[in-house]
Amino acid sequence: MDSTHESDRILNAGRNSLVVNRAGGHHRRSIGEGSARLKREHAAARLKRVLVAVAAIVVAAMGFGLFVSALGFEGLFVTVLAMIVAVAVLTRFPKMSMPRRDNLARGDLIENVARTELWLESQRPALPAPAQQIVDGIGVQLDGLGQQLRHLDENTPAAVAVRGLITRDLPEVVESYTRIPRHLRAQGSAGSTPDSQLEDSLRSISREIDTVTRQLAEGALDALAVRSRYLDYKYGDAMDEGEMPRLSAPDTPLTPAAPTAPALGTETPSSKEN
């Protein structure tokens, strides 16, 4: 009876392992197609190195057998062992390097989206569970945004606005949170906590990405340029000061604003009017 249970346990573990591997492994699920593409490219480069190494070992063994002496059993054993070691090492190393926040803006806009998705994946484990779910949704949104960016001239103000949103505003929201010590993230201050502020900020960024994607789909590039100036006004100062920006829902339609951005925890002009 015990052996039957053990066999069932092993079979179930094998099935679970297969499902996990098909999904990309534990903690390796891509939040977007852009980051998944970068992972595939890295895996393809790693496979190429494995094939080159194995081919080099085979050629070296053949050359030794032809010009020096017959390999024999020991030589064949050493050749096979060398191939096994090469495969074992090159399938694990080098590890895929995660992009840093300061190089997210490198390359074209499509690469910016993919690198930001990959960076978000590396930051995801440090976020609370509700924020992780929002990040997953943002990954899907970034895929949709990337489709629209294929037709956007990178020299336009709209391109600058999009690059700023995905490589500056979104990462700054996440990094502002991760800079807070873990034991302080759930502590309340002024009726809110860093955890809840992060969730609100990510939801607002999600709405911004949705708005930008819709404007690109409709060809409203002038409106997008105005939105870029509005975002700089609304969040720029708080980000420059290293604070976590408390974002609110985007105002539609947009109206350019002249005052400086409110600091974290202060009332906005609109809240005073209400």
TACOR-V215053 format. One record per backbone hydrogen bond with DSSP energy under -0.5 kcal/mol. CO is the residue of the C=O (numbers start at 0). NH is the residue of the N-H. If there is no record, write none. Layout:
BEGIN
[[CO | NH] [CO | NH]]
END
This chain:
BEGIN
[[0 | 4] [1 | 5] [2 | 6] [3 | 7] [4 | 8] [5 | 9] [6 | 10] [7 | 11] [8 | 12] [9 | 13] [10 | 14] [11 | 15] [12 | 16] [13 | 17] [14 | 18] [15 | 19] [16 | 20] [17 | 21] [18 | 22] [19 | 24] [20 | 23] [24 | 27] [31 | 35] [32 | 36] [33 | 37] [34 | 38] [35 | 39] [36 | 40] [37 | 41] [38 | 42] [39 | 43] [40 | 44] [41 | 45] [42 | 46] [43 | 47] [44 | 48] [45 | 49] [46 | 50] [47 | 51] [48 | 52] [49 | 53] [50 | 54] [51 | 55] [52 | 56] [53 | 57] [54 | 58] [55 | 59] [56 | 60] [57 | 61] [58 | 62] [59 | 63] [60 | 64] [61 | 65] [62 | 66] [63 | 67] [63 | 68] [70 | 74] [71 | 75] [72 | 76] [73 | 77] [74 | 78] [75 | 79] [76 | 80] [77 | 81] [78 | 82] [79 | 83] [80 | 84] [81 | 85] [82 | 86] [83 | 87] [84 | 88] [85 | 89] [86 | 90] [88 | 91] [88 | 92] [99 | 102] [100 | 103] [102 | 105] [107 | 111] [108 | 112] [109 | 113] [110 | 114] [111 | 115] [112 | 116] [113 | 117] [114 | 118] [115 | 119] [116 | 120] [117 | 121] [118 | 122] [119 | 123] [120 | 124] [122 | 125] [123 | 126] [127 | 131] [128 | 132] [129 | 133] [130 | 134] [131 | 135] [132 | 136] [133 | 137] [134 | 138] [135 | 139] [136 | 140] [137 | 141] [138 | 142] [139 | 143] [140 | 144] [141 | 145] [142 | 146] [143 | 147] [144 | 148] [145 | 149] [146 | 149] [147 | 150] [148 | 151] [152 | 155] [155 | 159] [156 | 160] [157 | 161] [158 | 162] [159 | 163] [160 | 164] [161 | 165] [162 | 166] [163 | 167] [163 | 168] [164 | 169] [167 | 171] [168 | 172] [169 | 173] [170 | 174] [171 | 175] [172 | 176] [173 | 177] [174 | 178] [176 | 179] [180 | 183] [180 | 184] [181 | 184] [183 | 186] [184 | 194] [186 | 193] [188 | 191] [191 | 188] [192 | 196] [193 | 197] [194 | 198] [195 | 199] [196 | 200] [197 | 201] [198 | 202] [199 | 203] [200 | 204] [201 | 205] [202 | 206] [203 | 207] [204 | 208] [205 | 209] [206 | 210] [207 | 211] [208 | 212] [209 | 213] [210 | 214] [211 | 215] [212 | 216] [213 | 217] [214 | 218] [214 | 219] [215 | 218] [218 | 220] [219 | 223] [220 | 224] [221 | 225] [222 | 226] [223 | 227] [224 | 228] [225 | 229] [226 | 230] [227 | 231] [228 | 232] [229 | 233] [230 | 234] [230 | 235] [231 | 235] [234 | 238] [235 | 239] [236 | 240] [237 | 242] [238 | 241] [242 | 244] [244 | 246] [262 | 265] [267 | 271] [268 | 272] [269 | 273]]
END
